[in-house]
Amino acid sequence: MGFSMTLIAQNATVKGRVSGPDGSPLTGASLLVQGSSTGTATDVDGMYMLDVKAGDVVLEVSYLGYETAIRSLSLKGGQTLTLDIQLSEGAVLTDEVVVSASRQAEKLTNAPATISVIGSRAISEHPSFNVAELLGRQKGVDYVRSGILGVGVNARGFNSAFNPKNLQINDNRLSTLIATGLPFGALSTTVKEDIERIEVVLGPSSALYGPNAHNGLLNTITKDPRTSQGTTVALGATSSFDGGLFGDTPHATSVRLRHAMKLSDRIAFKVSGEYTAGQEFPFTDSVYIGVVGYPELGSAFDNEGEQRPDYSFNSLRGEAQVYYNLKPSHDIVLAYGGSNSNNIGNTNAGRNQIRDWRLHWLQARYVSPRFFAQVYHTWSKTDSTFAMNQRTVNYRSFINAGFSQEEARQRSFGQQWFPSPALPGGGIALNRGSIFQDRSRRLNAEAQYNNKVGILSYTIGAQYQQDVANSNGTYLLDRNKDGIIEDIIINQIGGYAQADIKLADQFKAVVAARADNHDLYGFNFIPKAALVYFNNNGSFRLTYGQGIAAPTILNLEANIFGGVLLGNGEGFSVTEIDVTTNEEVGRYTVDPLKVEKIRTIEGGYKGRINQKLFIDVNAYYNWSQDFLSPAIQAAPDRDFFDHDNNPATAVIPRIKGYVTDRGDQPLGEITTVAPLANGQSGADVILTYVNFGNVNTYGADFSATYAFTPMLTGSFNYSYFGYDIDDTDLSNDGNRDGRVDENDLPINTPAHKIGLGLNYTGKKWFISAFGRWVQAYDFFSGINVAAATNTSLIYAGSPVVENTRVGRSFNNGPLGGFFNLDLGVGYRVNDYFTVSGQVVNVLNQEVREFVASPAIQPLYSLELKVNIPYNK
């Protein structure tokens, strides 16, 4: 204890302002104490505050296009030193500070991972409420846009319409939904003006961040109110100008506010809020019943009295945080965030009309140089969100049976009509609920310690997570056989450690590992190791890492559309019947889900080639196994034959599969079953998720930044992705149709992507241009298809043909195949007022980036911002 108290007493504080040669503030300049993991970045006003260990320290200050400044300081315990630093022109950034690669501050060039940073300057100058647009400008990122509001992010392949494999966190807090594991996305509580920076890590990061940091990590870090005092008000509008400014024209308006201030030397706080509303592109997906396609049934009425998708959207979000300084370098942070959202969301089984989806979280953090601890609780709630696809099927089943429009509309939320002349009333209504209710919550706790002993720097930590999922019996197996709703409770505990060993003055080794234990999918060990050679200009690295994609609660415990889709947390028993003899011909089991695994080896270099050019290049090779499949038949039919010797009629299966049990539970206790000839009962249509397959993927990313002047920079990035699959290995036959093809392992990413940008930031003007070329590629996800014609490829029972129905969805053709150019310009009228605007897709290309989504037309944005600094 005496040693620990001595460390506390030796703390000191350095604060001040970083500026350029003309005295203008440098937003996002990096500060790092040499030989330590202590660092920070300046705020929008160029201000910083850094707690350091007292004694002799060397401070490095760097910024893109400027020479790195070195300051040697001698500090006493308890001292607060004000140090303003003015940088001179001439260098490309090599010393930017990041925290995501190793869970501690380090130079960007020394990080043992491929990592890029979207800094506070780029965020503050971006003239749109949708900060995610900036992610499309990063190398290696699979960025897709599904409308004015919706965006999706993935890395290095295997994207889907329901993708939880790229972990997203905000201020060390999981920003993912409890039951599905999906990122908050449009449900987020964070306001643009409060974001300090976004760090993007490519490749497996599970060793330090746990399950689902599988393909990468997106880490959003918000501002410290003590170094970002003041009030910011922003007003923004976005429109396609397709026939007008507002009304039915696709558009969005946004009002945002942030206020931060210090109340005393110990207490500071910040609050932020946003209200955004608008109208999406009027895209309606087709819902097929047999070969007949119908428009989706939503919650808005058209002129004929039919309900159509509600293209309007709105969201109210905000956060509040209080910082309490116990003693120098030791803070307690209490925080709250909440949001309420209405919009349209894509899933593997069709689109959802999201109505009043509410998120809330509470977080308490303790932060010090050596010790970090936190506990936070997240709540998710919606009562009236529904699946438009299933509701349309339900509605049409009643209309086709002669029911009135009003009755069909009311019953479509919960039932589907199955006609049968043998039954009273000519048929039966079965449970096929389309409503999704959510009353889930999550509790997380974490403790972490770091220190340095000689050449060894180490970090150790432990995490606990309890997921409590509750769908009120609408989409999860949370209703017992007596009809009582019971929470689904799943516990997970994990521990991690990382050691950074300095082998020589310019050479280090990094080793890390994580051990996790989960109530349902068991124990997993996840290692990582890296060698890094570095100098003042950059570093070479060689990294080996593993990652896992864990089954979500939805994968494990789903009960969607009245048992049509069931989660595979327990496994299934299947019986096969020969329809020609009505005899049992076999039985087998479907194993319960386990984690999907990836192993990666990666090499790369990042650093300064000369005073103006900075490059980052990597190449990687992945071994993936035990894929988590999309929803597939648990008991597929087989041995199809021509039963009537008529080539004009469809073939039928000789062998039909029936699911009889889920784990030890008879299936009849969960959903509708039929009697079988052998005395059992089973269902022939049960969709579920399984593990399967092995595939090798590989690729490379390259980026270059060139500083023509400190105010004018150019950027170029290129990404390549490829794969190798053994189509003779039937373990890769995910849908069990007897062959391996694109149905089984949809890669869902382009082979080639290129980005080219130009940015100018002056004292008054800031201008940006960014062009993005994406190669055309096929996309398969659940019922969704966007692919080029390939008649030899059968998907969901249909040959893949463009501009026609494929399975249960309409195929509009492959995604990508475009060059998209965005232009932005802004002007700082004075120290308080800024006006900016941008045009997305200025060339009016057909930019289709996601299945069941419209082509993105040119979008015009205008933003007015008032920034009132705090007068000390």
FENHULIN-V828040 format. One record per residue. N is the residue number from 1. RES is the residue in three letters. PSI is psi in whole degrees, 0 to 359 (NA if undefined). D_FIRST is the distance of its C-alpha to the first C-alpha in whole Angstrom. Layout:
n,res,psi,d_first
N,RES,PSI,D_FIRST
N,RES,PSI,D_FIRST
//
This chain:
n,res,psi,d_first
1,MET,321,0
2,GLY,320,4
3,PHE,317,5
4,SER,318,5
5,MET,328,6
6,THR,319,9
7,LEU,317,10
8,ILE,319,11
9,ALA,340,12
10,GLN,7,15
11,ASN,148,16
12,ALA,167,20
13,THR,133,23
14,VAL,131,26
15,LYS,164,29
16,GLY,205,33
17,ARG,137,36
18,VAL,130,38
19,SER,168,41
20,GLY,184,44
21,PRO,331,47
22,ASP,6,49
23,GLY,357,46
24,SER,145,46
25,PRO,146,42
26,LEU,107,41
27,THR,127,40
28,GLY,14,37
29,ALA,143,37
30,SER,139,34
31,LEU,133,31
32,LEU,134,28
33,VAL,121,26
34,GLN,138,27
35,GLY,14,25
36,SER,178,23
37,SER,20,23
38,THR,125,23
39,GLY,170,26
40,THR,184,28
41,ALA,153,32
42,THR,157,34
43,ASP,191,36
44,VAL,338,39
45,ASP,10,40
46,GLY,8,38
47,MET,151,35
48,TYR,161,31
49,MET,130,28
50,LEU,123,25
51,ASP,127,21
52,VAL,165,20
53,LYS,133,18
54,ALA,155,19
55,GLY,201,21
56,ASP,121,24
57,VAL,155,25
58,VAL,122,28
59,LEU,126,29
60,GLU,132,32
61,VAL,125,34
62,SER,156,37
63,TYR,144,40
64,LEU,124,43
65,GLY,4,46
66,TYR,156,44
67,GLU,140,43
68,THR,133,39
69,ALA,136,37
70,ILE,128,35
71,ARG,123,33
72,SER,126,31
73,LEU,149,28
74,SER,112,26
75,LEU,143,24
76,LYS,154,21
77,GLY,131,18
78,GLY,354,19
79,GLN,144,23
80,THR,117,25
81,LEU,128,28
82,THR,120,31
83,LEU,105,33
84,ASP,138,36
85,ILE,129,37
86,GLN,122,41
87,LEU,148,42
88,SER,159,45
89,GLU,155,47
90,GLY,341,48
91,ALA,154,45
92,VAL,140,44
93,LEU,128,41
94,THR,353,39
95,ASP,20,35
96,GLU,141,35
97,VAL,132,31
98,VAL,161,31
99,VAL,347,28
100,SER,329,30
101,ALA,325,31
102,SER,8,27
103,ARG,24,25
104,GLN,158,24
105,ALA,135,26
106,GLU,163,28
107,LYS,142,32
108,LEU,318,34
109,THR,339,36
110,ASN,355,33
111,ALA,136,33
112,PRO,49,34
113,ALA,163,36
114,THR,116,39
115,ILE,139,38
116,SER,161,39
117,VAL,132,38
118,ILE,109,40
119,GLY,173,39
120,SER,331,39
121,ARG,312,42
122,ALA,322,44
123,ILE,315,43
124,SER,331,44
125,GLU,354,48
126,HIS,118,48
127,PRO,52,51
128,SER,151,51
129,PHE,341,48
130,ASN,86,48
131,VAL,334,45
132,ALA,341,46
133,GLU,330,49
134,LEU,338,47
135,LEU,331,45
136,GLY,351,49
137,ARG,6,49
138,GLN,146,46
139,LYS,146,47
140,GLY,359,47
141,VAL,129,46
142,ASP,98,49
143,TYR,130,50
144,VAL,148,52
145,ARG,133,54
146,SER,10,55
147,GLY,194,57
148,ILE,320,56
149,LEU,315,52
150,GLY,132,51
151,VAL,158,50
152,GLY,149,48
153,VAL,135,46
154,ASN,177,46
155,ALA,137,45
156,ARG,46,47
157,GLY,172,49
158,PHE,43,50
159,ASN,160,50
160,SER,174,51
161,ALA,1,52
162,PHE,73,49
163,ASN,107,47
164,PRO,18,43
165,LYS,357,42
166,ASN,104,41
167,LEU,137,37
168,GLN,132,37
169,ILE,152,33
170,ASN,120,33
171,ASP,49,29
172,ASN,14,28
173,ARG,132,30
174,LEU,127,33
175,SER,61,36
176,THR,152,38
177,LEU,150,40
178,ILE,308,39
179,ALA,323,43
180,THR,340,44
181,GLY,4,41
182,LEU,150,43
183,PRO,153,41
184,PHE,319,42
185,GLY,237,44
186,ALA,348,47
187,LEU,2,44
188,SER,154,41
189,THR,353,40
190,THR,137,39
191,VAL,141,41
192,LYS,315,42
193,GLU,348,41
194,ASP,3,37
195,ILE,123,37
196,GLU,314,35
197,ARG,162,36
198,ILE,124,37
199,GLU,129,36
200,VAL,115,38
201,VAL,128,37
202,LEU,142,40
203,GLY,171,40
204,PRO,132,38
205,SER,21,34
206,SER,335,33
207,ALA,326,31
208,LEU,335,28
209,TYR,357,30
210,GLY,187,32
211,PRO,144,35
212,ASN,3,38
213,ALA,57,36
214,HIS,305,39
215,ASN,346,41
216,GLY,188,39
217,LEU,138,36
218,LEU,112,37
219,ASN,113,34
220,THR,128,35
221,ILE,125,32
222,THR,172,33
223,LYS,148,32
224,ASP,123,30
225,PRO,339,31
226,ARG,337,30
227,THR,14,32
228,SER,44,35
229,GLN,150,36
230,GLY,182,39
231,THR,132,42
232,THR,130,44
233,VAL,130,47
234,ALA,138,49
235,LEU,130,52
236,GLY,150,53
237,ALA,139,56
238,THR,137,57
239,SER,152,61
240,SER,350,63
241,PHE,29,66
242,ASP,79,68
243,GLY,358,71
244,GLY,181,69
245,LEU,316,66
246,PHE,221,64
247,GLY,230,66
248,ASP,355,66
249,THR,135,65
250,PRO,124,62
251,HIS,169,60
252,ALA,143,56
253,THR,147,55
254,SER,136,52
255,VAL,125,50
256,ARG,149,46
257,LEU,138,44
258,ARG,137,41
259,HIS,134,39
260,ALA,142,36
261,MET,158,34
262,LYS,127,31
263,LEU,333,32
264,SER,184,29
265,ASP,342,26
266,ARG,329,24
267,ILE,132,27
268,ALA,156,29
269,PHE,165,31
270,LYS,148,34
271,VAL,148,37
272,SER,151,39
273,GLY,157,43
274,GLU,139,46
275,TYR,123,49
276,THR,135,51
277,ALA,155,54
278,GLY,197,57
279,GLN,127,60
280,GLU,167,59
281,PHE,135,62
282,PRO,71,65
283,PHE,126,64
284,THR,124,65
285,ASP,149,65
286,SER,138,68
287,VAL,121,67
288,TYR,132,70
289,ILE,103,71
290,GLY,236,73
291,VAL,1,75
292,VAL,129,75
293,GLY,137,72
294,TYR,149,71
295,PRO,150,69
296,GLU,146,66
297,LEU,120,66
298,GLY,221,63
299,SER,8,63
300,ALA,146,65
301,PHE,139,69
302,ASP,186,71
303,ASN,340,75
304,GLU,5,76
305,GLY,2,74
306,GLU,150,72
307,GLN,132,68
308,ARG,166,67
309,PRO,140,63
310,ASP,106,61
311,TYR,351,61
312,SER,149,59
313,PHE,157,55
314,ASN,155,53
315,SER,140,49
316,LEU,122,47
317,ARG,159,43
318,GLY,163,40
319,GLU,156,37
320,ALA,138,34
321,GLN,142,31
322,VAL,128,28
323,TYR,127,26
324,TYR,122,23
325,ASN,106,21
326,LEU,316,17
327,LYS,168,16
328,PRO,127,18
329,SER,9,18
330,HIS,112,16
331,ASP,146,19
332,ILE,129,20
333,VAL,122,24
334,LEU,132,27
335,ALA,153,30
336,TYR,145,33
337,GLY,149,36
338,GLY,155,40
339,SER,156,43
340,ASN,126,47
341,SER,147,49
342,ASN,125,52
343,ASN,189,54
344,ILE,131,55
345,GLY,144,53
346,ASN,143,54
347,THR,176,53
348,ASN,338,55
349,ALA,18,57
350,GLY,187,59
351,ARG,147,57
352,ASN,140,56
353,GLN,103,57
354,ILE,122,53
355,ARG,120,53
356,ASP,54,51
357,TRP,120,48
358,ARG,136,45
359,LEU,141,41
360,HIS,148,38
361,TRP,150,34
362,LEU,137,31
363,GLN,138,28
364,ALA,129,24
365,ARG,144,22
366,TYR,123,18
367,VAL,127,18
368,SER,171,16
369,PRO,328,16
370,ARG,333,14
371,PHE,138,14
372,PHE,136,17
373,ALA,149,18
374,GLN,156,22
375,VAL,137,24
376,TYR,155,28
377,HIS,132,31
378,THR,135,35
379,TRP,143,38
380,SER,133,42
381,LYS,132,45
382,THR,145,49
383,ASP,342,52
384,SER,14,55
385,THR,142,54
386,PHE,157,57
387,ALA,114,58
388,MET,325,61
389,ASN,306,62
390,GLN,323,62
391,ARG,324,63
392,THR,316,66
393,VAL,315,67
394,ASN,313,67
395,TYR,312,69
396,ARG,330,72
397,SER,324,72
398,PHE,318,73
399,ILE,315,76
400,ASN,340,77
401,ALA,3,78
402,GLY,7,80
403,PHE,157,77
404,SER,159,77
405,GLN,319,75
406,GLU,314,73
407,GLU,319,72
408,ALA,320,71
409,ARG,317,69
410,GLN,317,67
411,ARG,345,67
412,SER,341,66
413,PHE,336,62
414,GLY,344,62
415,GLN,157,65
416,GLN,139,68
417,TRP,128,71
418,PHE,108,73
419,PRO,143,77
420,SER,112,78
421,PRO,338,82
422,ALA,348,82
423,LEU,149,79
424,PRO,134,80
425,GLY,0,80
426,GLY,14,80
427,GLY,188,77
428,ILE,143,73
429,ALA,120,70
430,LEU,156,67
431,ASN,114,63
432,ARG,57,62
433,GLY,135,60
434,SER,352,59
435,ILE,138,56
436,PHE,113,53
437,GLN,149,51
438,ASP,127,47
439,ARG,52,44
440,SER,163,41
441,ARG,159,38
442,ARG,137,34
443,LEU,128,31
444,ASN,143,28
445,ALA,146,24
446,GLU,145,22
447,ALA,139,18
448,GLN,142,18
449,TYR,141,15
450,ASN,153,16
451,ASN,177,15
452,LYS,130,17
453,VAL,106,18
454,GLY,238,21
455,ILE,1,24
456,LEU,123,22
457,SER,134,21
458,TYR,155,20
459,THR,132,20
460,ILE,148,19
461,GLY,164,20
462,ALA,146,22
463,GLN,146,24
464,TYR,140,26
465,GLN,132,30
466,GLN,118,32
467,ASP,129,36
468,VAL,103,38
469,ALA,138,42
470,ASN,118,45
471,SER,10,48
472,ASN,34,50
473,GLY,14,52
474,THR,324,53
475,TYR,6,52
476,LEU,163,49
477,LEU,60,50
478,ASP,14,48
479,ARG,121,51
480,ASN,179,52
481,LYS,345,56
482,ASP,3,56
483,GLY,9,56
484,ILE,134,52
485,ILE,127,49
486,GLU,131,46
487,ASP,143,43
488,ILE,114,42
489,ILE,122,39
490,ILE,127,37
491,ASN,148,33
492,GLN,135,32
493,ILE,141,28
494,GLY,153,27
495,GLY,146,24
496,TYR,156,25
497,ALA,144,23
498,GLN,137,24
499,ALA,131,24
500,ASP,111,25
501,ILE,119,26
502,LYS,106,28
503,LEU,332,31
504,ALA,180,33
505,ASP,329,33
506,GLN,28,35
507,PHE,130,34
508,LYS,157,31
509,ALA,143,31
510,VAL,126,29
511,VAL,142,29
512,ALA,157,28
513,ALA,155,29
514,ARG,142,28
515,ALA,129,29
516,ASP,143,31
517,ASN,128,32
518,HIS,141,35
519,ASP,325,37
520,LEU,320,40
521,TYR,8,40
522,GLY,208,38
523,PHE,141,35
524,ASN,140,35
525,PHE,130,33
526,ILE,107,33
527,PRO,164,33
528,LYS,146,33
529,ALA,150,33
530,ALA,149,34
531,LEU,132,35
532,VAL,123,35
533,TYR,128,37
534,PHE,155,37
535,ASN,194,38
536,ASN,341,38
537,ASN,334,41
538,GLY,198,40
539,SER,149,39
540,PHE,144,40
541,ARG,150,39
542,LEU,124,39
543,THR,140,38
544,TYR,131,38
545,GLY,158,37
546,GLN,154,37
547,GLY,158,38
548,ILE,146,39
549,ALA,111,41
550,ALA,143,40
551,PRO,137,43
552,THR,170,42
553,ILE,324,43
554,LEU,316,46
555,ASN,323,47
556,LEU,325,46
557,GLU,25,47
558,ALA,147,50
559,ASN,77,53
560,ILE,140,55
561,PHE,45,59
562,GLY,33,59
563,GLY,5,58
564,VAL,322,60
565,LEU,123,56
566,LEU,141,54
567,GLY,154,50
568,ASN,59,50
569,GLY,350,47
570,GLU,348,49
571,GLY,168,52
572,PHE,152,56
573,SER,134,59
574,VAL,135,62
575,THR,137,65
576,GLU,136,68
577,ILE,133,72
578,ASP,113,75
579,VAL,342,77
580,THR,334,80
581,THR,348,80
582,ASN,31,77
583,GLU,152,76
584,GLU,133,72
585,VAL,357,71
586,GLY,160,68
587,ARG,146,64
588,TYR,170,61
589,THR,152,57
590,VAL,120,55
591,ASP,146,52
592,PRO,161,49
593,LEU,148,47
594,LYS,178,44
595,VAL,151,42
596,GLU,139,44
597,LYS,148,42
598,ILE,139,43
599,ARG,135,42
600,THR,136,42
601,ILE,134,42
602,GLU,139,42
603,GLY,151,43
604,GLY,169,43
605,TYR,139,43
606,LYS,135,42
607,GLY,184,42
608,ARG,125,44
609,ILE,320,48
610,ASN,194,49
611,GLN,345,48
612,LYS,342,49
613,LEU,127,49
614,PHE,131,46
615,ILE,156,46
616,ASP,118,44
617,VAL,141,46
618,ASN,158,45
619,ALA,144,47
620,TYR,159,46
621,TYR,130,47
622,ASN,143,46
623,TRP,116,47
624,SER,145,47
625,GLN,160,48
626,ASP,52,48
627,PHE,145,49
628,LEU,116,48
629,SER,162,52
630,PRO,178,54
631,ALA,121,55
632,ILE,168,58
633,GLN,128,60
634,ALA,329,59
635,ALA,77,62
636,PRO,147,64
637,ASP,161,68
638,ARG,176,70
639,ASP,58,73
640,PHE,145,75
641,PHE,161,79
642,ASP,97,82
643,HIS,340,83
644,ASP,13,86
645,ASN,33,87
646,ASN,108,87
647,PRO,347,85
648,ALA,343,85
649,THR,160,83
650,ALA,148,79
651,VAL,158,78
652,ILE,159,77
653,PRO,140,74
654,ARG,325,75
655,ILE,120,72
656,LYS,138,70
657,GLY,142,66
658,TYR,129,65
659,VAL,126,62
660,THR,331,62
661,ASP,148,58
662,ARG,108,55
663,GLY,234,53
664,ASP,5,54
665,GLN,126,55
666,PRO,138,59
667,LEU,334,59
668,GLY,341,62
669,GLU,352,59
670,ILE,317,58
671,THR,180,61
672,THR,132,64
673,VAL,166,66
674,ALA,150,69
675,PRO,141,71
676,LEU,161,72
677,ALA,336,75
678,ASN,7,72
679,GLY,349,71
680,GLN,175,68
681,SER,143,67
682,GLY,173,65
683,ALA,135,65
684,ASP,351,66
685,VAL,95,64
686,ILE,117,60
687,LEU,144,58
688,THR,187,55
689,TYR,141,52
690,VAL,166,52
691,ASN,143,50
692,PHE,159,52
693,GLY,160,53
694,ASN,136,52
695,VAL,147,52
696,ASN,132,51
697,THR,157,51
698,TYR,164,50
699,GLY,185,50
700,ALA,150,49
701,ASP,142,48
702,PHE,136,49
703,SER,148,48
704,ALA,136,49
705,THR,128,48
706,TYR,127,51
707,ALA,98,50
708,PHE,317,54
709,THR,170,52
710,PRO,338,49
711,MET,340,51
712,LEU,119,52
713,THR,149,51
714,GLY,152,53
715,SER,150,51
716,PHE,136,52
717,ASN,152,51
718,TYR,139,52
719,SER,139,51
720,TYR,142,53
721,PHE,132,53
722,GLY,171,55
723,TYR,162,55
724,ASP,119,56
725,ILE,140,57
726,ASP,103,59
727,ASP,3,62
728,THR,353,63
729,ASP,107,60
730,LEU,354,61
731,SER,343,57
732,ASN,2,57
733,ASP,81,59
734,GLY,323,57
735,ASN,4,60
736,ARG,42,62
737,ASP,8,65
738,GLY,1,66
739,ARG,161,65
740,VAL,121,62
741,ASP,194,63
742,GLU,344,61
743,ASN,326,61
744,ASP,313,58
745,LEU,73,56
746,PRO,121,56
747,ILE,319,54
748,ASN,39,55
749,THR,148,54
750,PRO,152,56
751,ALA,327,56
752,HIS,138,56
753,LYS,141,55
754,ILE,139,55
755,GLY,142,54
756,LEU,124,55
757,GLY,159,54
758,LEU,128,54
759,ASN,133,52
760,TYR,129,53
761,THR,109,50
762,GLY,187,52
763,LYS,326,51
764,LYS,310,54
765,TRP,146,55
766,PHE,134,53
767,ILE,140,55
768,SER,148,54
769,ALA,132,56
770,PHE,126,55
771,GLY,140,57
772,ARG,119,56
773,TRP,129,58
774,VAL,122,58
775,GLN,147,60
776,ALA,143,62
777,TYR,156,60
778,ASP,149,61
779,PHE,124,59
780,PHE,128,59
781,SER,106,56
782,GLY,235,57
783,ILE,353,61
784,ASN,135,60
785,VAL,132,62
786,ALA,94,63
787,ALA,155,64
788,ALA,158,67
789,THR,129,70
790,ASN,88,70
791,THR,342,73
792,SER,350,72
793,LEU,118,68
794,ILE,123,68
795,TYR,123,66
796,ALA,37,66
797,GLY,2,69
798,SER,145,71
799,PRO,146,71
800,VAL,112,69
801,VAL,135,71
802,GLU,151,71
803,ASN,39,72
804,THR,177,72
805,ARG,136,71
806,VAL,112,68
807,GLY,239,67
808,ARG,9,66
809,SER,167,66
810,PHE,134,67
811,ASN,107,67
812,ASN,5,67
813,GLY,173,66
814,PRO,157,64
815,LEU,172,61
816,GLY,208,60
817,GLY,36,63
818,PHE,162,62
819,PHE,117,61
820,ASN,130,60
821,LEU,125,59
822,ASP,138,57
823,LEU,138,58
824,GLY,149,56
825,VAL,144,56
826,GLY,158,54
827,TYR,127,55
828,ARG,101,53
829,VAL,317,55
830,ASN,195,53
831,ASP,347,49
832,TYR,333,49
833,PHE,131,52
834,THR,138,52
835,VAL,137,55
836,SER,161,54
837,GLY,164,56
838,GLN,161,57
839,VAL,121,59
840,VAL,132,58
841,ASN,55,61
842,VAL,336,63
843,LEU,0,65
844,ASN,46,66
845,GLN,160,65
846,GLU,93,65
847,VAL,95,61
848,ARG,119,61
849,GLU,350,57
850,PHE,152,57
851,VAL,153,59
852,ALA,38,60
853,SER,156,60
854,PRO,166,62
855,ALA,137,63
856,ILE,113,61
857,GLN,168,63
858,PRO,134,63
859,LEU,130,60
860,TYR,128,60
861,SER,144,57
862,LEU,134,57
863,GLU,134,54
864,LEU,130,53
865,LYS,133,50
866,VAL,124,49
867,ASN,113,46
868,ILE,104,45
869,PRO,156,42
870,TYR,127,40
871,ASN,111,41
872,LYS,NA,38
//
